């Protein structure tokens, strides 16, 4: 990750919840530090994430599949993933 912040803080800010400790807790509950690092490189294909993180492709695919099954990320296209964000209709789920 080419950022100075940890992956969880980067993702919280990217999703508009940079000041929410509750949102950071949710991210930490849903993802391991390695998975959070991978998610910072989404949207992208598993191959792109593997290249950018230096993690083996099989491990990236396994982790992205796990996050997909948890509902943390969604398929944007057949081979690309992106992060999900909380919607205004579900503010309590986001720690607001």
C-alpha positions in Angstrom: 0.0 0.0 0.0 1.5 3.3 -1.0 -0.3 5.1 1.8 1.2 6.3 5.1 -2.0 5.3 7.1 -3.0 1.8 8.1 -5.3 0.1 5.7 -8.3 0.3 8.0 -8.0 4.1 8.4 -7.5 4.5 4.7 -10.7 2.5 4.0 -12.7 4.4 6.6 -11.7 7.7 5.0 -12.3 6.4 1.5 -15.9 5.4 2.6 -16.5 8.8 4.3 -16.2 7.6 7.9 -12.7 8.8 8.7 -13.6 10.0 12.2 -15.7 7.0 13.2 -14.1 4.7 15.7 -17.2 2.5 15.4 -16.6 2.1 11.6 -13.0 1.2 12.3 -14.1 -1.5 14.7 -16.4 -2.9 12.1 -13.7 -3.0 9.5 -11.3 -4.7 12.0 -14.0 -7.3 12.8 -14.7 -8.0 9.1 -11.2 -8.1 7.7 -7.7 -9.3 8.7 -4.9 -6.7 8.3 -3.8 -8.5 5.1 -7.3 -8.5 3.7 -7.7 -4.8 4.5 -4.5 -4.1 2.7 -5.8 -6.0 -0.4 -9.1 -4.1 -0.3 -7.2 -0.8 -0.5 -6.3 -1.8 -4.1 -9.9 -2.4 -5.2 -11.5 -2.0 -7.7 -9.3 -4.4 -9.5 -8.9 -8.0 -10.5 -7.4 -10.6 -8.2 -4.3 -10.6 -10.6 -4.0 -6.8 -10.2 -4.3 -7.0 -6.4 -1.7 -9.8 -6.3 0.7 -7.8 -8.4 0.3 -4.6 -6.3 0.5 -6.3 -2.9 3.1 -9.0 -3.7 0.8 -11.7 -2.3 0.5 -15.0 -4.2 -2.5 -15.0 -6.5 -4.1 -18.1 -4.9 -4.0 -16.3 -1.5 -5.5 -13.2 -2.9 -8.3 -15.2 -4.6 -9.0 -17.1 -1.4 -9.2 -13.9 0.7 -11.3 -11.9 -1.8 -13.7 -14.8 -2.1 -14.0 -14.9 1.7 -14.7 -11.1 1.8 -17.2 -11.5 -1.1 -19.1 -14.2 0.9 -19.2 -12.0 3.9 -20.6 -9.1 1.8 -17.6 -6.9 2.5 -16.8 -6.6 -1.3 -19.0 -7.1 -4.3 -18.3 -8.1 -7.9 -18.3 -5.1 -10.2 -17.8 -7.3 -13.2 -17.1 -10.9 -13.6 -13.4 -10.6 -12.6 -13.3 -7.3 -10.7 -14.1 -6.6 -7.1 -14.9 -3.4 -5.3 -15.6 -2.4 -1.8 -19.1 -1.9 -0.4 -20.1 1.3 1.4 -22.8 2.0 3.8 -25.9 3.7 2.4 -27.8 6.6 3.8 -30.7 4.2 4.3 -28.6 2.1 6.8 -26.8 4.7 8.9 -26.8 2.5 12.1 -24.9 -0.2 10.3 -22.0 2.2 9.7 -21.5 3.5 13.2 -23.2 6.8 12.7 
